Amino acid sequence: MKFINYINNTLKDNRNFRISLLFVCIVLIGFREPALLLHPRLWAEEGCVFYQFALHHSVYKIFTTAHVGYLTLFNSLVSAMQAKVFSVENAAVVSTYIGFFIQLIPIYIILFSKNKFWDNPLKKMLCVLMITIVMAPELMLNTTNSHFIFGLITFLIMIVSTNKISKIKKYFFRTLLFIGALTGPASMLIAPVFLLKAYHQKSKEKYIQALIIIICAISQLTVILYAIFYNNTYNRLSTHNYKHTLYAFFVDNFSTLPHTSTSYLHIILFFLGICFGVFMAVLYVFIFIKNRPDTNYLIALISILIVGTFSTLGSLNMEGSPRYGYIPTCIFIILLINESFKLNRYKIKYITSFALLICLLTNTAYYRYGMRNVYKADYPKWVDEVAKWRIDSTYSPRVHPGSDAGQCVKL
């Protein structure tokens, strides 16, 4: 404990400290797979759904069509920019670097705001490094899955106090909430807890934020329910395997360990994953009971449960995936970090510290290795694919991962 106090006393939470940490996170993101920045690609629906549609339709159609069973405002903004402003050759550059920018926003919010969960330099450092390292490979440097990052952004904005924040930051946060809630279900799921937070804090700005998220969430929910009952292209809530769903619930939302959506096929990984997931779920319950009088803790813990449950149920075939567990994992890690710094008579801080260490070591070891699931050197490079199209106009450039004939863009 003396060593930790020494570090906190040595570090100063000033502008230089924050900018340095931001730079470290930028390097970490780029280091995970530099080829994605050197040779930008379109990832799955980013190309074969959103960009392809934007190329052949009006701006009005781009913003009024729900492609994947829910509203995707952010994807519409990006694809409209790609199709109507930039050349075909630069389409992948636009989405890749915008995806990079979105990954930095949760880091920015933690670094440049105050909250009891990161109220000293070491806590802040651990929070930003951990949410960077545990990011699912599927979320890296693309806009297809940005709605999961927007879900974390929504949670962070919710818990950050609105007292003494600048006017620019107020409108920036409002814009993020608006875009996030209309870009997939992740942000929408936090809406009920946002109301609780606004009621507890009782500030005008927090009520405005809650109003934005509630109105957008109702719009999003309407589209989702319509899609499920009348046009369920992705068979959500209809195809499932109870064993896989149970596994996904505990491993995605509680274990904090890196994994793939098919790890249940390997009996050892399945066993280790489910055991550690159940252990962490028990730890979650203990933390819930111990901290239930603390509204800030209660809000965070309820957010984990709501987002985790509905993300698993709403996932494809209810089988989960690392991307579905990103928000609950990040919230849980932030709580574990805070618990590890508490001074109390319970030994819980030693358990949480151990869990954090396991999380840090396994995710660090997996950091680059895990990218094999979403990137390989022989995956199609967008610039090369467009060059083929320039030679033969009947050719359809392929997008990542390019493993089947449908993963291409008909220009």
Backbone torsions as a table, in degrees:
resi	resn	phi	psi	omega
1	MET	NA	-35.1	178.0
2	LYS	-63.7	-37.7	179.8
3	PHE	-64.4	-41.9	179.1
4	ILE	-64.2	-43.4	178.0
5	ASN	-62.2	-37.0	179.1
6	TYR	-63.7	-43.3	179.3
7	ILE	-62.9	-45.9	-179.8
8	ASN	-63.4	-35.6	178.2
9	ASN	-73.2	-27.4	179.5
10	THR	-77.7	-43.5	-179.8
11	LEU	-76.5	144.4	177.1
12	LYS	-121.2	125.6	-178.8
13	ASP	-79.1	69.7	-179.9
14	ASN	-114.2	-175.9	-176.8
15	ARG	-60.0	-40.8	-179.4
16	ASN	-63.9	-40.5	178.4
17	PHE	-62.6	-44.3	-177.7
18	ARG	-68.1	-43.7	179.4
19	ILE	-65.1	-38.3	178.4
20	SER	-62.8	-43.9	178.6
21	LEU	-64.9	-39.7	177.5
22	LEU	-60.4	-43.5	178.8
23	PHE	-62.7	-42.2	178.4
24	VAL	-59.5	-43.3	179.8
25	CYS	-65.7	-38.0	177.0
26	ILE	-61.3	-44.0	178.6
27	VAL	-63.5	-42.6	179.7
28	LEU	-61.2	-43.1	-179.9
29	ILE	-63.8	-45.5	179.4
30	GLY	-66.7	-36.5	-177.7
31	PHE	-67.3	-27.2	-175.7
32	ARG	-59.4	-41.0	172.6
33	GLU	-157.0	85.2	-177.1
34	PRO	-56.7	-28.8	-177.2
35	ALA	-60.4	-29.1	-179.4
36	LEU	-69.0	-28.3	177.0
37	LEU	-85.1	-33.9	179.8
38	LEU	-76.4	-34.5	-179.8
39	HIS	-131.2	75.7	-176.4
40	PRO	-55.2	146.4	-179.9
41	ARG	-132.0	163.9	169.9
42	LEU	-96.3	133.7	-175.3
43	TRP	-104.4	112.7	172.0
44	ALA	49.7	-120.0	-176.3
45	GLU	-59.6	-22.4	177.2
46	GLU	-54.8	-36.7	-179.7
47	GLY	-100.5	-53.0	-171.2
48	CYS	-78.8	-8.7	175.5
49	VAL	-116.4	-67.6	-170.6
50	PHE	-70.1	-52.1	-177.8
51	TYR	-67.9	-42.2	179.3
52	GLN	-60.3	-43.9	179.6
53	PHE	-63.8	-43.1	-177.9
54	ALA	-64.0	-32.3	179.9
55	LEU	-64.4	-31.9	-170.5
56	HIS	-112.5	10.4	-179.1
57	HIS	-136.7	164.8	-178.8
58	SER	-74.5	165.0	177.2
59	VAL	-59.8	-39.1	178.4
60	TYR	-59.3	-46.5	179.1
61	LYS	-64.2	-38.4	-179.3
62	ILE	-57.9	-40.9	-175.0
63	PHE	-92.4	-0.6	-179.0
64	THR	-121.7	10.9	-179.8
65	THR	-112.0	126.5	176.5
66	ALA	-97.2	108.9	-172.3
67	HIS	-84.3	-36.8	-168.2
68	VAL	-118.7	24.6	176.7
69	GLY	91.8	4.2	175.2
70	TYR	-158.2	165.8	-179.4
71	LEU	-69.5	142.7	-178.1
72	THR	-135.6	65.3	-175.4
73	LEU	-58.8	-46.8	-177.1
74	PHE	-62.3	-42.5	177.8
75	ASN	-63.6	-33.8	176.6
76	SER	-67.2	-41.0	177.9
77	LEU	-61.0	-45.7	-177.9
78	VAL	-68.0	-47.5	-177.2
79	SER	-66.6	-34.9	176.5
80	ALA	-63.7	-41.7	177.7
81	MET	-63.8	-44.5	-179.9
82	GLN	-61.1	-46.2	-172.2
83	ALA	-80.4	-34.8	-172.1
84	LYS	-101.3	-15.2	-175.7
85	VAL	-116.2	-43.5	-173.2
86	PHE	-103.6	161.0	178.1
87	SER	-73.5	165.0	179.1
88	VAL	-59.6	-40.5	-178.8
89	GLU	-59.8	-29.9	-175.7
90	ASN	-96.4	3.2	-177.0
91	ALA	-58.9	-44.2	-177.8
92	ALA	-70.1	-33.9	177.5
93	VAL	-61.8	-43.1	-178.8
94	VAL	-60.2	-53.4	-175.5
95	SER	-70.2	-36.3	-179.0
96	THR	-64.2	-46.6	-176.1
97	TYR	-79.6	-26.1	171.1
98	ILE	-69.1	-39.8	175.1
99	GLY	-60.2	-39.5	175.9
100	PHE	-59.2	-47.0	-179.3
101	PHE	-60.6	-42.5	-179.2
102	ILE	-63.6	-36.5	177.9
103	GLN	-62.8	-25.6	-177.6
104	LEU	-83.4	-17.2	-174.8
105	ILE	-64.6	-46.7	176.6
106	PRO	-59.1	-35.9	178.3
107	ILE	-64.4	-43.9	178.3
108	TYR	-60.5	-44.6	-177.4
109	ILE	-60.9	-44.2	180.0
110	ILE	-67.3	-44.2	-176.1
111	LEU	-66.6	-38.0	-172.0
112	PHE	-111.1	29.6	174.2
113	SER	-142.1	169.4	-179.0
114	LYS	-116.6	138.5	177.3
115	ASN	-161.1	151.8	-178.1
116	LYS	-62.9	-23.0	-179.5
117	PHE	-76.8	-16.6	175.7
118	TRP	-140.6	56.7	-172.9
119	ASP	-93.6	13.1	170.1
120	ASN	-143.9	161.9	-173.5
121	PRO	-58.2	-39.1	-177.6
122	LEU	-69.3	-41.1	175.6
123	LYS	-59.3	-45.5	-178.7
124	LYS	-62.4	-42.1	179.3
125	MET	-62.5	-46.4	-179.8
126	LEU	-63.5	-41.1	-178.6
127	CYS	-60.9	-50.5	-176.3
128	VAL	-69.7	-36.5	179.0
129	LEU	-68.5	-40.7	-178.0
130	MET	-68.3	-42.7	-178.8
131	ILE	-70.0	-21.2	174.2
132	THR	-76.6	-45.0	-175.0
133	ILE	-71.9	-36.4	-175.8
134	VAL	-83.9	0.4	-179.1
135	MET	-59.4	130.3	-179.7
136	ALA	-62.7	139.5	179.0
137	PRO	-52.7	-33.6	-178.9
138	GLU	-63.7	-21.4	-177.6
139	LEU	-89.8	-8.9	-171.4
140	MET	-70.9	122.2	167.7
141	LEU	52.1	45.4	171.4
142	ASN	-149.2	163.4	179.3
143	THR	-102.9	-6.8	178.1
144	THR	-56.9	-44.1	-175.1
145	ASN	-106.9	19.1	-177.3
146	SER	-63.6	-21.0	-177.8
147	HIS	-64.9	-24.8	175.3
148	PHE	-69.8	-38.6	177.1
149	ILE	-68.7	-38.0	176.0
150	PHE	-62.3	-32.0	176.5
151	GLY	-63.2	-42.5	176.1
152	LEU	-66.1	-39.7	177.0
153	ILE	-58.4	-43.9	179.6
154	THR	-59.8	-45.1	179.0
155	PHE	-61.5	-45.0	-177.7
156	LEU	-64.8	-41.2	177.1
157	ILE	-63.0	-38.4	-179.4
158	MET	-60.3	-42.8	-173.8
159	ILE	-87.7	-12.9	178.7
160	VAL	-78.7	131.8	179.2
161	SER	-65.8	142.1	178.9
162	THR	-92.6	1.6	177.7
163	ASN	-71.5	132.5	174.9
164	LYS	61.2	30.1	172.1
165	ILE	-97.1	150.8	-175.1
166	SER	-69.0	160.7	179.1
167	LYS	-63.8	-38.2	178.8
168	ILE	-61.7	-44.4	-179.0
169	LYS	-67.1	-35.4	177.6
170	LYS	-58.0	-49.4	-177.6
171	TYR	-72.0	-31.3	175.5
172	PHE	-63.5	-45.7	178.8
173	PHE	-64.5	-41.9	179.1
174	ARG	-61.4	-42.0	179.3
175	THR	-63.3	-43.2	178.9
176	LEU	-62.0	-41.3	178.9
177	LEU	-64.0	-43.2	-179.7
178	PHE	-62.5	-49.4	-179.4
179	ILE	-66.1	-44.0	-176.9
180	GLY	-61.1	-46.5	-177.1
181	ALA	-69.3	-22.3	177.2
182	LEU	-100.3	16.1	-179.8
183	THR	-128.6	56.1	177.9
184	GLY	109.3	164.8	-174.0
185	PRO	-74.5	-19.5	-170.5
186	ALA	-55.8	-51.6	-179.5
187	SER	-67.2	-35.7	-179.4
188	MET	-58.5	-36.2	-176.3
189	LEU	-65.1	-22.5	-178.5
190	ILE	-85.5	-7.8	-175.7
191	ALA	-54.3	-47.1	-179.3
192	PRO	-60.9	-39.0	179.7
193	VAL	-71.3	-30.1	177.9
194	PHE	-62.0	-39.6	177.1
195	LEU	-61.9	-42.6	178.5
196	LEU	-61.9	-42.0	179.0
197	LYS	-64.1	-43.4	179.4
198	ALA	-62.7	-41.5	179.0
199	TYR	-64.0	-39.3	-178.9
200	HIS	-70.8	-42.5	-176.5
201	GLN	-79.5	-33.1	176.7
202	LYS	54.6	49.4	173.6
203	SER	-116.2	149.8	-178.1
204	LYS	-59.3	-45.1	-177.1
205	GLU	-65.1	-38.8	179.7
206	LYS	-67.6	-34.5	175.4
207	TYR	-66.5	-38.6	177.2
208	ILE	-62.9	-44.6	177.6
209	GLN	-60.2	-44.1	-179.6
210	ALA	-63.8	-38.6	179.2
211	LEU	-63.9	-42.6	178.4
212	ILE	-60.0	-48.9	-175.7
213	ILE	-68.0	-35.7	-179.3
214	ILE	-69.3	-46.1	-179.8
215	ILE	-61.8	-45.9	179.9
216	CYS	-67.0	-36.6	-179.9
217	ALA	-65.8	-38.7	178.0
218	ILE	-63.3	-42.2	177.9
219	SER	-62.9	-44.7	-179.3
220	GLN	-64.2	-44.8	-179.2
221	LEU	-62.1	-38.3	179.1
222	THR	-59.9	-45.2	-180.0
223	VAL	-66.8	-41.3	-179.0
224	ILE	-62.9	-47.4	-179.8
225	LEU	-63.5	-40.2	177.5
226	TYR	-60.7	-44.2	-178.8
227	ALA	-64.0	-41.0	-178.5
228	ILE	-65.9	-42.2	-173.9
229	PHE	-88.6	-21.3	-174.5
230	TYR	-123.9	-20.5	-176.6
231	ASN	-151.3	59.8	-172.1
232	ASN	-83.0	70.5	-176.9
233	THR	-59.7	-37.4	-176.0
234	TYR	-94.4	7.1	176.2
235	ASN	54.8	40.0	179.6
236	ARG	-70.2	139.9	179.8
237	LEU	65.8	10.7	-177.2
238	SER	-121.2	-26.0	180.0
239	THR	-118.9	123.7	-177.6
240	HIS	-162.6	166.5	174.2
241	ASN	-132.7	119.2	-172.7
242	TYR	-57.3	-37.5	179.9
243	LYS	-62.7	-47.0	-179.3
244	HIS	-66.8	-38.7	-179.7
245	THR	-65.4	-43.5	178.7
246	LEU	-63.8	-43.7	177.6
247	TYR	-58.6	-47.9	-178.2
248	ALA	-61.5	-39.4	-178.0
249	PHE	-60.3	-48.5	-177.5
250	PHE	-75.6	-41.9	-175.6
251	VAL	-75.9	-44.5	-179.4
252	ASP	-64.4	-44.5	-166.7
253	ASN	-97.2	-18.3	-175.2
254	PHE	-125.4	-32.6	-169.0
255	SER	-66.6	-31.2	-175.6
256	THR	65.0	7.4	-179.9
257	LEU	-91.2	152.0	174.2
258	PRO	-72.2	145.5	179.2
259	HIS	-163.3	175.3	174.2
260	THR	-118.4	164.1	-177.5
261	SER	-69.2	-10.0	-179.8
262	THR	-112.4	14.9	-176.9
263	SER	-67.0	-16.4	177.4
264	TYR	-68.6	-13.7	178.2
265	LEU	-75.6	-18.4	179.0
266	HIS	-104.2	116.5	-169.6
267	ILE	-61.8	-36.3	-179.0
268	ILE	-69.6	-46.5	178.4
269	LEU	-62.9	-39.6	178.6
270	PHE	-60.7	-47.3	-177.4
271	PHE	-64.5	-47.4	-179.9
272	LEU	-64.5	-42.5	-179.0
273	GLY	-63.0	-47.1	-177.3
274	ILE	-69.5	-36.4	179.5
275	CYS	-65.5	-47.0	-179.9
276	PHE	-68.7	-34.9	177.5
277	GLY	-62.9	-43.5	178.4
278	VAL	-66.0	-42.2	177.5
279	PHE	-57.7	-45.4	-179.4
280	MET	-69.7	-30.9	176.4
281	ALA	-66.2	-39.3	175.9
282	VAL	-64.2	-41.1	176.5
283	LEU	-61.5	-39.6	175.8
284	TYR	-58.6	-45.8	-179.6
285	VAL	-62.2	-41.9	179.5
286	PHE	-63.1	-45.1	178.6
287	ILE	-63.2	-37.7	178.5
288	PHE	-61.2	-49.9	-177.9
289	ILE	-63.6	-43.5	-176.5
290	LYS	-67.2	-33.2	-172.9
291	ASN	-111.1	12.9	-175.2
292	ARG	-60.6	-27.2	176.9
293	PRO	-71.8	-17.3	-178.4
294	ASP	-87.1	111.4	-176.0
295	THR	-60.9	-38.1	-179.9
296	ASN	-62.0	-43.7	176.6
297	TYR	-64.6	-44.5	-177.5
298	LEU	-58.6	-43.4	179.6
299	ILE	-62.5	-43.9	179.9
300	ALA	-66.8	-42.9	-178.0
301	LEU	-67.2	-39.9	177.0
302	ILE	-66.2	-36.8	178.5
303	SER	-60.6	-42.2	178.1
304	ILE	-58.9	-46.6	-175.9
305	LEU	-66.2	-45.9	-178.2
306	ILE	-66.2	-51.9	-177.8
307	VAL	-64.2	-42.4	-179.1
308	GLY	-63.0	-45.8	-177.9
309	THR	-64.1	-51.5	-175.4
310	PHE	-75.3	-26.5	175.2
311	SER	-67.2	-42.3	178.8
312	THR	-65.3	-45.6	-179.5
313	LEU	-65.7	-34.4	-177.9
314	GLY	-88.1	-4.0	-179.2
315	SER	-71.1	162.8	-179.4
316	LEU	-61.2	122.9	-178.6
317	ASN	59.4	16.8	-178.5
318	MET	54.8	32.6	-178.3
319	GLU	-101.7	1.0	179.1
320	GLY	64.3	-170.1	180.0
321	SER	172.5	156.5	179.2
322	PRO	-53.1	-35.1	-177.6
323	ARG	-66.0	-34.0	-179.5
324	TYR	-70.2	-24.8	-179.3
325	GLY	-93.0	1.3	-174.2
326	TYR	-62.8	-45.9	-177.0
327	ILE	-66.5	-53.6	178.2
328	PRO	-58.2	-38.7	-180.0
329	THR	-61.8	-46.5	-179.2
330	CYS	-64.3	-42.5	179.2
331	ILE	-63.8	-44.2	-179.5
332	PHE	-62.1	-42.6	179.5
333	ILE	-62.6	-41.9	178.4
334	ILE	-60.2	-40.9	177.9
335	LEU	-67.8	-40.6	179.1
336	LEU	-63.1	-39.5	177.5
337	ILE	-61.6	-44.5	-179.9
338	ASN	-65.3	-40.7	178.2
339	GLU	-62.5	-36.3	-177.7
340	SER	-67.7	-18.4	-178.9
341	PHE	-98.7	-3.0	-176.2
342	LYS	-75.8	147.2	173.9
343	LEU	-107.0	107.9	178.6
344	ASN	-155.8	176.7	-174.7
345	ARG	-79.3	-11.8	179.0
346	TYR	-77.3	153.2	175.4
347	LYS	-91.4	11.4	-175.6
348	ILE	-60.2	-31.9	-176.9
349	LYS	-65.4	-28.1	177.8
350	TYR	-72.9	-36.3	178.3
351	ILE	-69.3	-45.3	179.6
352	THR	-65.1	-36.7	177.9
353	SER	-65.0	-40.1	177.1
354	PHE	-63.8	-45.0	179.5
355	ALA	-61.7	-41.2	178.1
356	LEU	-63.8	-40.3	179.7
357	LEU	-63.4	-44.5	177.3
358	ILE	-60.5	-44.3	179.5
359	CYS	-60.6	-46.7	-178.0
360	LEU	-64.0	-47.0	-176.5
361	LEU	-65.9	-46.3	-177.0
362	THR	-68.7	-41.2	-179.7
363	ASN	-70.6	-34.6	176.6
364	THR	-66.3	-43.4	178.6
365	ALA	-63.8	-32.9	-176.6
366	TYR	-88.3	-9.0	-166.4
367	TYR	-53.2	-54.4	179.6
368	ARG	-86.6	-36.2	-178.1
369	TYR	-59.1	-37.8	-177.3
370	GLY	-65.3	-19.4	-179.1
371	MET	-68.4	-13.5	179.5
372	ARG	-60.7	-21.4	-178.8
373	ASN	-77.4	-18.2	-176.8
374	VAL	-127.5	-5.8	178.8
375	TYR	-147.2	134.8	171.5
376	LYS	-139.8	151.6	-175.6
377	ALA	-59.5	-27.7	-177.9
378	ASP	-91.1	3.7	173.4
379	TYR	-65.3	149.4	-175.6
380	PRO	-64.5	133.7	175.1
381	LYS	-91.3	131.2	-171.6
382	TRP	-59.2	-44.4	-178.6
383	VAL	-61.0	-41.1	178.5
384	ASP	-66.3	-39.1	-179.9
385	GLU	-66.4	-40.9	178.9
386	VAL	-66.9	-35.9	177.5
387	ALA	-60.5	-38.5	176.6
388	LYS	-64.8	-39.0	179.5
389	TRP	-67.2	-36.1	178.6
390	ARG	-62.2	-32.8	179.1
391	ILE	-79.7	-40.4	-178.3
392	ASP	-128.9	105.2	-174.5
393	SER	-67.5	-12.2	177.7
394	THR	-87.4	-7.9	-178.7
395	TYR	-78.2	139.3	177.9
396	SER	-107.9	111.6	-179.3
397	PRO	-56.8	136.3	-180.0
398	ARG	-87.1	153.5	178.2
399	VAL	-118.1	167.3	176.6
400	HIS	-70.0	144.8	-4.1
401	PRO	-81.0	-4.5	174.9
402	GLY	65.5	28.3	-175.5
403	SER	-88.7	-9.7	175.1
404	ASP	-142.3	166.5	-172.1
405	ALA	-64.5	-25.1	-177.9
406	GLY	-77.9	-10.3	-178.0
407	GLN	-91.0	71.0	-179.5
408	CYS	-151.3	170.1	179.5
409	VAL	-117.4	120.9	177.8
410	LYS	-86.3	103.0	-176.9
411	LEU	-82.6	NA	NA
